[in-house]
Amino acid sequence: MQIPEHIFKSYDLRGLYPSEFNEENCVPITRAIYGFFKKAFPEKKHLTVVLGRDMRISSPAIFEVMQKTLVDLGAEVIVPGLVSTPTFYFTVFHYKYDCGIQITASHNPKDWNGLKFVTNSGNGLIKIGKSTGMEEIKESVMAYLKQDSGQTGMTGNMDGGKVIEVDETVKDEVESAIEIVKIPDLKAFKVVADASNSVGGLYLDELYKQIPGELVRMNFELDGTFPSHPADPLDPKNLVDLQKKVVEEGADFGLEPDGDGDRIFFIDERGVVVSPSKITAIVARELLREHKGEKILFDIRYMMTPKRITEENGGEAVLTKVGHAFITEKMNESGGIFAGESSAHFFFRATGNAEGPLLVILHIMKAMTEQGKKLSELAAEVERSRESGEINFRVKNAKEIIEKLKLEHSEGEILEIDGVAVQYPDWRFSLRTSNTEPLLRLNVEEEIEGYSGRHVKLVERINEIAEFDDEEGH
């Protein structure tokens, strides 16, 4: 048996199926994760472990093996069935289960699969990533493979657990979101949604069973081969059909979740993509109207718009590293009420500091209802900067480039939360290596007035000093 170490990522576990992650090697991985869970709850004889899965072709077979392994270890396995990752998080947190594992590879192509796993602290979820236990789990698995008698985390009670099937978790999730947002008279919006043949369509379907309006469905048939298009809305090509459909239908706005439903993109009534930073700013403004002084979090890629909106509305702005597990960790630490990431992950204290796409949708609807404004108008109101879009470089000397750019811009305010970010009064840039791919990522934003496209010069400078890994460069 072989398990490549690189499948243990900063945010989750993810690999090609079946060459890197499969039914055989998921057994020691499951045992190591359960051993880690046991350390978090040493007083509990039988842990309650939520085990969910997405619609990928390989997910049912992996699920069966993992369920059996967990039962053999003495766990009470809570099975919500086929669910999105946010519904999985809701199930763990809302019903106060100890921990959980979701079988998913997020937005990756069909020949991938993986795991996201969490513990429930009571005050919030703890996603297991690079800084919260992933290395310990990896070491346990590697020790097992070497037949190291000193390996840790590979045993449970061994007196047998059981399976408890639960249903209506999506229904409860929607009801909870509606109760949290508190919208007395919600306008009946016409919304076009492209589910990309993925599990995000499950919570959108249920939402429109409980609110007024019309949902125009695109690609809602669950299919782990992703026949319509890749389930990655961060790639603009995957939003084109939705943009056209919103305009054709005369809809109020459009929605597109990613492959496991924990990211959600918005299209305004004109068919224009509304950047996640603007959605963050709109939601932050809504929350701060009722919760003055609260902390709002956002990552270092694009922060000028949400930061200024947060401060203008009496909130406290908090910067974070990039990555959903890091942001949930920072939410737990800071006590913030809401966080928005530039890749369209949105987090709420009310959901255990995990992603809450339903809450984002409802907050946007609430703002449109109460202010009588279109989504494009709300987005224009909060816009405080223009963004370059992420520019990627496949290079061999990423660290050297970061150091040179930092030195060449030493007159600016330098932040090193994640790579390097340099702030000037009217513009800024961040340069960081990817946590998931061998890429150097550049993001630039500028004040709207006086915008000069500074990203062009930065790209030229990086091209001058880069040692490219391939002919395409960036």
C-alpha positions as CSV (number, residue, x, y, z in Angstrom):
1,M,0.0,0.0,0.0
2,Q,1.2,3.5,-0.8
3,I,-0.1,6.9,0.3
4,P,1.7,9.9,-1.2
5,E,2.4,12.5,1.4
6,H,1.4,15.4,-0.9
7,I,-2.3,14.4,-0.6
8,F,-2.2,15.9,2.9
9,K,-2.9,19.6,2.0
10,S,-3.0,22.8,4.0
11,Y,-6.8,22.8,4.1
12,D,-7.9,19.2,3.5
13,L,-6.8,15.8,2.0
14,R,-7.1,15.5,-1.7
15,G,-5.7,13.2,-4.4
16,L,-6.3,11.4,-7.7
17,Y,-8.6,8.4,-7.5
18,P,-7.7,5.6,-7.4
19,S,-3.9,6.1,-7.8
20,E,-3.4,8.4,-4.8
21,F,-6.6,8.0,-2.7
22,N,-8.7,4.9,-2.8
23,E,-10.7,2.3,-0.8
24,E,-7.6,0.5,0.4
25,N,-5.6,3.4,1.7
26,C,-8.6,5.3,3.1
27,V,-8.6,2.7,6.0
28,P,-5.3,3.8,7.7
29,I,-6.2,7.4,6.9
30,T,-9.6,7.0,8.6
31,R,-8.0,5.3,11.6
32,A,-5.5,8.1,11.9
33,I,-8.2,10.7,11.8
34,Y,-10.3,8.9,14.3
35,G,-7.3,8.6,16.6
36,F,-6.8,12.4,16.3
37,F,-10.5,12.9,17.1
38,K,-10.1,10.7,20.2
39,K,-7.3,12.9,21.5
40,A,-9.7,15.9,21.2
41,F,-12.4,14.1,23.3
42,P,-10.4,11.8,25.7
43,E,-13.3,11.5,28.1
44,K,-15.8,10.1,25.5
45,K,-16.0,6.4,25.0
46,H,-18.0,6.6,21.7
47,L,-17.5,9.6,19.6
48,T,-20.3,10.9,17.4
49,V,-18.8,11.2,13.9
50,V,-20.8,12.7,11.0
51,L,-19.8,11.0,7.7
52,G,-21.1,12.8,4.6
53,R,-20.3,12.6,0.9
54,D,-20.7,14.4,-2.3
55,M,-21.9,13.1,-5.7
56,R,-18.5,12.0,-7.1
57,I,-18.4,8.6,-8.8
58,S,-15.9,7.2,-6.3
59,S,-17.6,8.7,-3.2
60,P,-20.0,5.8,-2.4
61,A,-17.3,3.1,-2.4
62,I,-15.0,5.2,-0.2
63,F,-18.0,6.0,2.1
64,E,-18.8,2.3,2.7
65,V,-15.2,1.5,3.7
66,M,-14.9,4.5,5.9
67,Q,-18.2,3.9,7.6
68,K,-17.2,0.3,8.4
69,T,-13.8,1.4,9.7
70,L,-15.3,4.0,12.0
71,V,-17.9,1.5,13.3
72,D,-15.2,-1.1,14.0
73,L,-13.3,1.6,15.9
74,G,-16.3,2.2,18.2
75,A,-17.7,5.4,16.7
76,E,-21.4,6.3,16.5
77,V,-21.4,7.2,12.8
78,I,-24.0,9.9,11.9
79,V,-25.0,9.6,8.2
80,P,-26.8,12.6,6.7
81,G,-26.4,11.1,3.2
82,L,-25.5,13.0,0.1
83,V,-24.8,16.6,1.3
84,S,-22.9,19.7,0.4
85,T,-20.0,20.7,2.6
86,P,-21.9,23.6,4.3
87,T,-24.7,21.1,5.1
88,F,-22.1,18.8,6.6
89,Y,-20.7,21.6,8.7
90,F,-24.2,22.6,9.8
91,T,-24.9,19.0,10.8
92,V,-21.8,18.7,13.0
93,F,-22.3,22.1,14.7
94,H,-26.0,22.6,14.9
95,Y,-26.8,19.1,16.4
96,K,-23.7,19.2,18.6
97,Y,-21.9,16.1,17.3
98,D,-18.3,15.7,18.3
99,C,-16.6,15.7,14.9
100,G,-17.1,14.8,11.2
101,I,-15.6,13.8,7.9
102,Q,-16.9,14.9,4.5
103,I,-15.9,12.9,1.4
104,T,-15.3,15.5,-1.3
105,A,-12.7,16.9,-3.6
106,S,-14.4,20.3,-3.8
107,H,-14.1,21.9,-7.3
108,N,-11.4,19.5,-8.6
109,P,-12.1,17.4,-11.7
110,K,-14.0,14.1,-11.7
111,D,-10.9,11.9,-11.2
112,W,-10.2,13.4,-7.8
113,N,-11.5,12.7,-4.3
114,G,-10.6,13.6,-0.8
115,L,-11.7,14.5,2.7
116,K,-12.5,17.5,4.8
117,F,-12.7,16.9,8.5
118,V,-13.6,18.9,11.6
119,T,-14.0,18.8,15.4
120,N,-16.7,20.7,17.2
121,S,-15.4,22.9,20.1
122,G,-18.9,24.0,21.0
123,N,-18.1,27.6,20.2
124,G,-17.1,26.8,16.7
125,L,-15.8,24.2,14.3
126,I,-12.1,23.5,14.0
127,K,-11.2,22.5,10.5
128,I,-8.2,20.2,10.5
129,G,-5.5,21.7,8.3
130,K,-1.9,22.5,8.3
131,S,-1.9,24.4,11.6
132,T,-4.6,22.4,13.4
133,G,-3.5,18.7,13.1
134,M,-2.9,17.7,9.5
135,E,0.8,17.0,10.1
136,E,0.0,14.8,13.1
137,I,-2.5,12.8,11.1
138,K,0.0,12.5,8.2
139,E,2.7,11.3,10.5
140,S,0.4,8.7,12.0
141,V,-0.5,7.3,8.6
142,M,3.2,7.2,7.5
143,A,4.1,5.4,10.7
144,Y,1.4,2.9,10.1
145,L,2.7,2.2,6.6
146,K,6.2,1.6,8.0
147,Q,4.7,-0.8,10.6
148,D,6.2,1.4,13.3
149,S,5.1,-0.1,16.6
150,G,5.2,3.4,18.1
151,Q,2.7,4.8,15.7
152,T,-0.1,6.9,17.2
153,G,-3.7,7.4,16.6
154,M,-4.5,4.0,15.0
155,T,-6.7,2.4,17.6
156,G,-10.2,3.1,19.0
157,N,-12.4,1.3,21.5
158,M,-12.6,-1.7,19.2
159,D,-15.8,-2.8,20.9
160,G,-18.0,-1.8,18.0
161,G,-19.9,1.3,17.2
162,K,-23.2,1.9,15.2
163,V,-24.7,3.8,12.3
164,I,-27.4,6.4,12.9
165,E,-29.0,7.8,9.7
166,V,-30.4,11.3,9.9
167,D,-32.5,13.1,7.3
168,E,-34.0,16.6,6.8
169,T,-30.6,18.2,7.7
170,V,-30.9,20.4,4.6
171,K,-34.4,21.4,5.5
172,D,-33.2,22.3,9.0
173,E,-30.2,24.2,7.6
174,V,-32.5,26.4,5.5
175,E,-34.9,27.0,8.4
176,S,-32.0,28.0,10.6
177,A,-30.6,30.4,8.0
178,I,-34.0,32.1,7.6
179,E,-34.4,32.5,11.3
180,I,-30.8,33.9,11.7
181,V,-31.2,36.6,9.0
182,K,-34.7,37.6,10.1
183,I,-36.4,38.8,7.0
184,P,-40.1,39.7,7.8
185,D,-41.4,40.3,4.2
186,L,-38.9,39.0,1.7
187,K,-39.5,40.1,-1.9
188,A,-40.1,37.3,-4.4
189,F,-36.9,37.3,-6.5
190,K,-36.4,35.5,-9.7
191,V,-33.0,33.8,-9.5
192,V,-31.1,31.7,-12.0
193,A,-28.8,29.1,-10.5
194,D,-26.2,26.9,-12.2
195,A,-25.4,24.0,-9.8
196,S,-22.7,22.5,-12.1
197,N,-24.3,19.0,-11.5
198,S,-23.1,19.3,-7.9
199,V,-24.4,19.2,-4.4
200,G,-24.8,22.9,-4.0
201,G,-28.1,22.5,-5.9
202,L,-29.5,20.6,-2.9
203,Y,-29.6,23.6,-0.5
204,L,-30.8,25.9,-3.3
205,D,-33.7,23.6,-4.1
206,E,-34.7,23.5,-0.4
207,L,-34.3,27.3,-0.1
208,Y,-36.9,27.9,-2.7
209,K,-39.3,25.5,-1.0
210,Q,-39.2,27.9,2.0
211,I,-39.1,31.4,0.4
212,P,-41.2,33.2,-2.2
213,G,-39.9,33.7,-5.8
214,E,-38.8,31.6,-8.7
215,L,-35.7,29.5,-9.1
216,V,-34.6,28.9,-12.7
217,R,-32.4,25.7,-12.6
218,M,-29.4,25.0,-14.7
219,N,-27.5,21.7,-14.4
220,F,-29.2,20.5,-11.2
221,E,-28.9,16.8,-12.1
222,L,-26.3,15.3,-9.7
223,D,-23.5,13.8,-11.8
224,G,-20.0,13.3,-10.6
225,T,-18.6,13.3,-14.1
226,F,-19.5,17.1,-14.4
227,P,-21.0,16.8,-17.9
228,S,-22.0,20.5,-18.2
229,H,-18.7,22.1,-17.2
230,P,-16.1,22.0,-14.4
231,A,-17.5,22.8,-11.0
232,D,-15.1,25.7,-10.4
233,P,-16.8,29.2,-10.6
234,L,-13.5,30.9,-10.0
235,D,-12.7,30.2,-13.7
236,P,-14.6,32.8,-15.7
237,K,-15.4,30.4,-18.5
238,N,-17.6,28.4,-16.2
239,L,-19.8,31.4,-15.5
240,V,-20.5,32.4,-19.1
241,D,-23.7,30.3,-19.6
242,L,-25.1,31.5,-16.3
243,Q,-24.4,35.1,-17.2
244,K,-26.3,34.7,-20.5
245,K,-29.2,33.0,-18.8
246,V,-29.7,35.7,-16.2
247,V,-30.1,38.3,-18.9
248,E,-32.3,36.1,-21.1
249,E,-34.6,35.3,-18.1
250,G,-34.7,38.9,-16.9
251,A,-33.7,37.5,-13.5
252,D,-32.9,39.6,-10.4
253,F,-29.5,37.8,-10.1
254,G,-27.7,34.5,-10.6
255,L,-25.9,32.1,-8.4
256,E,-23.3,29.4,-9.0
257,P,-21.9,27.2,-6.1
258,D,-18.7,25.2,-6.6
259,G,-18.3,21.4,-6.6
260,D,-19.0,20.9,-2.9
261,G,-21.2,24.0,-2.4
262,D,-19.0,25.9,0.1
263,R,-18.3,28.7,-2.4
264,I,-21.0,30.8,-4.0
265,F,-20.7,33.3,-6.9
266,F,-23.1,36.1,-7.7
267,I,-24.1,37.5,-11.1
268,D,-26.1,40.8,-11.1
269,E,-29.2,41.4,-13.2
270,R,-27.0,42.7,-16.1
271,G,-25.1,39.4,-16.3
272,V,-22.0,40.9,-14.6
273,V,-20.0,39.0,-12.1
274,V,-20.1,40.6,-8.7
275,S,-16.7,40.2,-7.1
276,P,-16.6,38.3,-3.7
277,S,-15.0,41.3,-2.1
278,K,-18.1,43.4,-3.0
279,I,-20.4,40.7,-1.7
280,T,-18.3,40.7,1.5
281,A,-18.7,44.4,1.8
282,I,-22.5,44.3,1.2
283,V,-23.0,41.6,3.9
284,A,-20.6,43.4,6.3
285,R,-22.6,46.6,6.0
286,E,-25.9,44.8,6.6
287,L,-24.5,43.0,9.7
288,L,-22.9,46.1,11.1
289,R,-26.2,48.0,11.0
290,E,-27.5,45.7,13.7
291,H,-24.2,44.7,15.3
292,K,-22.1,47.8,15.8
293,G,-18.4,47.3,16.6
294,E,-18.2,43.7,15.4
295,K,-15.1,42.3,13.7
296,I,-15.3,41.5,10.0
297,L,-12.5,39.4,8.5
298,F,-11.2,39.1,4.9
299,D,-8.1,37.7,3.3
300,I,-5.1,39.7,2.1
301,R,-5.7,39.3,-1.6
302,Y,-8.5,42.0,-2.0
303,M,-9.3,44.0,1.1
304,M,-9.6,47.7,0.2
305,T,-13.3,47.6,-0.5
306,P,-14.4,45.4,2.5
307,K,-12.0,47.1,4.9
308,R,-13.2,50.6,4.1
309,I,-16.9,49.6,4.2
310,T,-16.3,47.9,7.5
311,E,-14.6,50.9,9.0
312,E,-17.2,53.4,7.6
313,N,-19.9,51.4,9.3
314,G,-18.3,51.2,12.7
315,G,-16.8,47.7,12.5
316,E,-13.3,46.4,13.1
317,A,-11.4,45.0,10.1
318,V,-9.2,41.9,10.6
319,L,-6.9,40.5,7.9
320,T,-6.3,36.8,7.4
321,K,-4.2,34.4,5.5
322,V,-5.7,32.8,2.4
323,G,-7.5,29.5,2.8
324,H,-10.8,28.4,4.3
325,A,-9.3,26.4,7.2
326,F,-7.1,29.3,8.2
327,I,-10.0,31.7,8.1
328,T,-12.2,29.5,10.3
329,E,-9.3,29.2,12.7
330,K,-9.0,33.0,12.7
331,M,-12.7,33.4,13.2
332,N,-12.5,31.1,16.3
333,E,-9.6,33.1,17.6
334,S,-10.9,36.6,16.9
335,G,-14.6,36.1,17.7
336,G,-15.6,37.9,14.4
337,I,-19.2,37.8,13.3
338,F,-18.4,37.3,9.5
339,A,-15.6,36.7,7.1
340,G,-15.3,36.8,3.3
341,E,-12.6,35.3,1.2
342,S,-11.7,36.5,-2.3
343,S,-12.4,33.0,-3.7
344,A,-16.1,33.3,-2.5
345,H,-16.0,31.4,0.7
346,F,-18.2,33.2,3.3
347,F,-18.1,32.4,7.0
348,F,-20.4,33.2,9.9
349,R,-20.1,33.0,13.6
350,A,-23.7,31.7,13.5
351,T,-22.6,28.6,11.5
352,G,-19.8,27.7,13.8
353,N,-17.3,29.9,11.9
354,A,-17.7,27.7,8.8
355,E,-19.1,28.6,5.4
356,G,-22.7,29.7,5.2
357,P,-23.7,30.3,1.6
358,L,-27.4,30.3,2.5
359,L,-26.8,33.2,4.9
360,V,-25.0,35.2,2.3
361,I,-27.8,34.7,-0.2
362,L,-30.4,35.7,2.4
363,H,-28.5,38.8,3.5
364,I,-28.2,39.9,-0.1
365,M,-31.9,39.3,-0.6
366,K,-32.6,41.2,2.6
367,A,-30.6,44.2,1.5
368,M,-32.3,44.2,-1.9
369,T,-35.8,43.9,-0.3
370,E,-35.4,46.5,2.4
371,Q,-33.5,49.1,0.2
372,G,-35.5,48.4,-3.0
373,K,-32.2,48.3,-5.0
374,K,-30.8,46.0,-7.6
375,L,-27.7,43.9,-6.9
376,S,-25.7,46.0,-9.4
377,E,-26.7,49.1,-7.4
378,L,-25.7,47.6,-4.1
379,A,-22.3,46.5,-5.6
380,A,-21.7,50.0,-7.0
381,E,-22.5,51.6,-3.6
382,V,-19.8,49.6,-1.8
383,E,-17.1,49.6,-4.4
384,R,-14.0,51.3,-3.1
385,S,-11.3,49.8,-5.4
386,R,-10.7,48.0,-8.7
387,E,-9.1,44.6,-8.8
388,S,-6.7,43.0,-11.3
389,G,-8.0,39.5,-11.0
390,E,-5.5,36.8,-9.9
391,I,-2.4,36.6,-12.1
392,N,-0.6,33.3,-11.9
393,F,3.1,32.5,-12.7
394,R,4.5,28.9,-12.9
395,V,8.0,29.7,-11.7
396,K,11.0,28.0,-10.1
397,N,12.2,30.9,-8.1
398,A,9.0,32.1,-6.3
399,K,10.8,33.0,-3.0
400,E,13.4,35.0,-4.8
401,I,10.7,37.0,-6.7
402,I,8.8,37.7,-3.4
403,E,12.0,38.9,-1.7
404,K,13.0,41.2,-4.7
405,L,9.5,42.7,-5.0
406,K,9.5,43.3,-1.2
407,L,12.8,45.1,-1.4
408,E,11.9,47.2,-4.4
409,H,8.7,48.3,-2.6
410,S,10.2,48.8,0.9
411,E,8.7,52.3,1.1
412,G,5.2,50.9,1.3
413,E,3.6,49.3,4.3
414,I,4.7,45.6,4.2
415,L,2.6,42.8,5.6
416,E,3.8,39.2,5.7
417,I,0.8,37.3,6.9
418,D,0.8,35.2,3.8
419,G,3.6,35.8,1.3
420,V,4.1,39.5,1.0
421,A,1.5,42.3,0.7
422,V,2.5,45.9,0.1
423,Q,0.1,48.8,0.9
424,Y,0.3,52.3,-0.4
425,P,-2.2,55.1,0.3
426,D,-4.1,54.5,-3.0
427,W,-3.1,51.0,-4.2
428,R,-1.7,47.7,-3.0
429,F,-0.5,44.3,-4.1
430,S,-0.1,40.8,-2.7
431,L,2.3,38.1,-3.9
432,R,2.1,34.6,-2.5
433,T,2.6,31.0,-3.4
434,S,-0.4,28.8,-3.8
435,N,-1.3,26.3,-1.0
436,T,-2.7,23.9,-3.6
437,E,-0.8,24.4,-6.8
438,P,2.9,25.1,-7.8
439,L,2.1,28.7,-8.6
440,L,3.1,32.2,-7.6
441,R,-0.1,34.4,-7.4
442,L,-0.3,38.2,-7.9
443,N,-3.3,40.3,-6.9
444,V,-3.4,44.1,-7.3
445,E,-6.0,46.6,-6.3
446,E,-6.2,50.4,-6.7
447,E,-8.4,53.3,-5.8
448,I,-11.2,53.9,-8.4
449,E,-10.1,57.5,-8.9
450,G,-6.7,57.7,-10.5
451,Y,-6.8,54.0,-11.6
452,S,-3.7,53.4,-13.8
453,G,-3.4,49.6,-14.2
454,R,-0.4,49.2,-12.0
455,H,-0.7,45.4,-12.3
456,V,0.8,45.7,-15.8
457,K,4.1,47.0,-14.6
458,L,4.3,44.4,-11.8
459,V,3.7,41.6,-14.3
460,E,6.4,43.0,-16.5
461,R,8.8,43.1,-13.6
462,I,8.0,39.6,-12.5
463,N,8.6,38.4,-16.1
464,E,12.0,40.0,-16.0
465,I,13.2,38.1,-13.0
466,A,11.3,34.9,-13.2
467,E,12.6,31.5,-14.0
468,F,9.6,29.8,-15.6
469,D,8.7,26.2,-15.2
470,D,7.1,26.1,-18.6
471,E,6.9,28.0,-21.8
472,E,3.6,29.7,-21.0
473,G,4.9,31.5,-18.0
474,H,1.9,33.2,-16.5
